[in-house]
Amino acid sequence: MPVVFRFFSIFPLWLLHVVGAAMGWAAFAASATYRRRFLANAALAGYRFGEVRAAVAHAGRMVAELPRLWLGAPLPSRLVNQACVERAYEAGRGIVYLTPHLGCFELSAQVGAREWGPAHGPITVLYRPARQPWLARVMATARNRPGMQAVPTTLAGVRQMIKALRRGQAVGLLPDQVPPEGQGLWTPFFGRDAYTMTLAARLAQQTGAAVVLARCERLPWGRGFVTHFETLPEPLSSQIEAATLQINQAMERLIRQCPAQYLWGYARYKQPRAEVGV
């Protein structure tokens, strides 16, 4: 399978996106469970299927572009409002980058690492290791690259993130990912309680780091990407419950900026799994 990943990593982006779009629609047609979840999550946010049907193809594109993202030549991305990132670095307290399962979220960290890593040190990103050994090896190789350091969802990984922030560096998380039991709070997300990680808020609260929101939008026909940055509209609350809600609301705003590229089929409202961890 790593050989297959390497093979697809040399494909042009437009071709990967064509293949991915077909994969997305095939999965939507084949899985009634996925289809119901997609439609229910979109409806909960107030969208009719016609308004977000493009997200079906984008989910497939997300999968198809992974070999290129992980093993291929760097992908281009135009930056929007990078000044807010530069101001955060100038403050010297580190940055907590937050992005939802939207667009090419994998590229967000790579873009930040290329743009600011040489001057400000690597971005430390949190990831959940794959269960399949071959995929775990590929992910470890792909996500540990110049300007990026990937750490697992363990206590040791979180300690590395705190150390990075205290050095004035950046970390990156997907706060709409369902954490293990005991590591989150039930907090509204598009009007329904979802088990939400508290780690993102705690990292910012404990270190005083700036919170920067990022979303990487996929352009049509493989023309690349646009990565948008913004800050929270209000300072993060010192209360963990309120801060976690603020982050969920921030993710909602990002998703509403580009609902056609959100992973509506993600099981956002599932029960957390029991796991000894952070």
N, C-alpha and C positions, 0 to 999 in steps of 0.2 A: 504493500500500500504506500509506503514512503516513495517508491519509485513512481507510482501513479501521481502522487502529489508533485513530484519534481517535474514530471512530464507536463502536467497542466500549468505549471508555474511559468512556462515560456509562451503560453497562448496570449494573444492580444486581449486586452480588457474587453473590447466590444464583443468578441466571440464568446468569452466566458459569460458575459451578461446575457447573450442570446441563449446559450445553453442553460444558464441559471434560471431565466424566465420560464423556459419550458419545464424545468424541474419543479419550480414553484407551483405552477398550475397543475402538474401531475400529482404532486403531493396533496394539493387542495382537493382534487377530484377523488383521490384514492382513499383519503382518511376522513371519515365522517366525524370522528372526535376532534380532529384538528379544525375541520371546517366549522363545526359548532362553536368551538372556543374562539376562533377568529371572529365570527359574526357576533357572538355574545360580547366579547371585549370591545369591539368597535361600537356596538350599539350602546354599551354602558357609557362610552365617551361621547355619545350623541351623533355618531356617524352612520349613515346608511351605507350599504355595501357598495353602491355606485360611487360613493365619495372616496372609498379607500381600496377599491378593487385592485389598483396598481400595486398595493402592498403585497398581494399574492406573488406577483412576479419578483418584487424586490426581495422577498424572503429567499427565493431561489438564487437570486444574484448574490446575496450575501454569502451563501454557501459556495457558489461556484468561484467567487473571487478569492477565497481563502488561500488556495495554493500560490496564487500570484502575490498576495499580501505577505504570506509567511516565507516564501522561498524565492520569489522572483525579484526582478528589478524594482526599485522604489517607484511608487505611484505618485503622480502629481496631485497637488491640492492647492487651490487658492485660499488664502487666509482672509477672514473678515473680522475686523475689530480686534486684531492682535495687540492693540495698545493696552487693552485691559489686562492682558497677560504680562506685558512688560511692566506695567505699574505694580502688579502683584509681586513680581520678582524684585523690583526696586525696594519694596517694603521689607524684604529680607526674612519673611516669616514662613516661606514655603507656600506651595499651592496644592490644594485638593481639587483635581479635575474630576468632574462628574458628567457622565453622559449616559443616556438611556439606550435600550436596544433599538437604536434608530439609525437608519442609513448604514454607512460603513464605519461602525463604532470602533472596529479594530484599528482603522487608519488614524483615528484621532490621536492616539498615543504616539504612533510613529511620526506624525506630523510635528507634534510638540517636541519630540526627541530630536528631530532633525533641525528644527528652527531654534530651539533654546538650549538643547543639551550641551553643545560645546562651551557655552558661556556660563551655564548655571548648574551643570551636572545632570545625571540621568534622571529619567522619570521611572519611578517604581510603580509597577502595575500589579494589581491583585488578580489572580486567576484561580479557577478550580481545575486541578489536574484531571485529565481524562482517565476513564477507567481502563480503556484499551492501552496496553503498553506501547504499541507502535505510535498511536496518536499522542500519547503523553510525551514521547521522545520528540516528535515533530514540533509539538507546541512549545516545549522547553527550548528547542533550538531556535524556533522562529521568534519567540517573544523576548529572548535574551539576545540583544543586538546592540551595536553602538548607540549609546544614549538611552537605552532601555534596560531595565532589570525587572524580571517577572518573579513574583513571590507567591507561594501557595496560600490558600485560605486556612492558615494555621496560626497559632499564637506566635510562632517564630516569624512568620510572614508579616503579621501586624506590627511586631516590634521593629522589623526592618523599615516599615513605612513610617513609623514614628521617628526613628532615627534620621531618615531621609528628610522629613519635614523640619526637624530641629537643625539640620544643616542648611536649611533654606532651599531645599530641592523640592521637586514635585512628586505627587503620587496620583494614580488614576484608578477610579472605580466605576462600576455600573450599579448605581443604587437601586435600580428597579429589579435587580436579581434577588430571588427569594433566598434568604439566608437559612442556615440550619436552625433548628429549634433552640431557643434560649439566646439567640443572637439578634433578635429583632423585636419589633412592636407591631401590633395590629393598628394600622394607620390608614385613613382614607386615601384612595387612589382612584381618580375619576368617580368619586362618590361611593365607592364600595371599599370596605376594610380589606387591606392586603398586608400580609406579613412583610414588614419592611426592615431592612438592615439599619442598625443604629451606628454601625462602624463609621460611615462617612461623616456623620455629625460629630461623633466622639473624636475623630482625628482632628477635625478643625477646632473643636472646643479645647482639647488638651494642648494643642501646639500653637494656637492663634493663627494658623495658616489661613490664607485667603481661599475662598471657594470660587472656582471658575467653572462655568457651565460650557460644555462643548457639544457640538453636533456636526457630524460629517455627512454632508448631503451628496448623494450619487448623481452625477450629471448624465443626461441621455446619451445613448450610443457610444458608451465607453470613452467619453471625452474627459474623464477625470472626476474630480471631487471639489467641493467647496467646504472648508471647515470654518464654522462660525463659533465665536467665543463671546460670552457675556458674563456679567457678575450677578449675584443675587440682588433683587430689588431692595432688600432690607438686610441689615446685619443678621447673622445667624443667632437664634435665641440661645441663651445659656441653659435653658431647660431642654432635656433630651427629647421629651415628647413633642414639644413645639418645634424644635429644630428638625426632627424627623419628618413632621408634617410639612414644614417649609421646603424640605428637599423633594418630597413627593410632589408638591405643588409646582416646584421649579421644573421637575421632569415632565409634568403635564404640559407646561407652557412650551417646552422644547418640542414635544410630540405634536402639539397643535400647530406649530410652525411648519411641520412637514409630515402630516399624518399618513401620506401615501407611502412613506418609507419606514413606518414603525412595524415591529414584529407583533402584530395583533394576535397571532397564534401562540405567543408565549404564555405559559401557564402562570400568569402573574398572581392569581388568587388561590393557588394551591396551598395545602397544608404544608408547613415546613417539615423537613425530614429530621429525624433524631440523629444527632451526630455529636461526638465529643470534639470540640474545636475551640475557637476563639473565646 
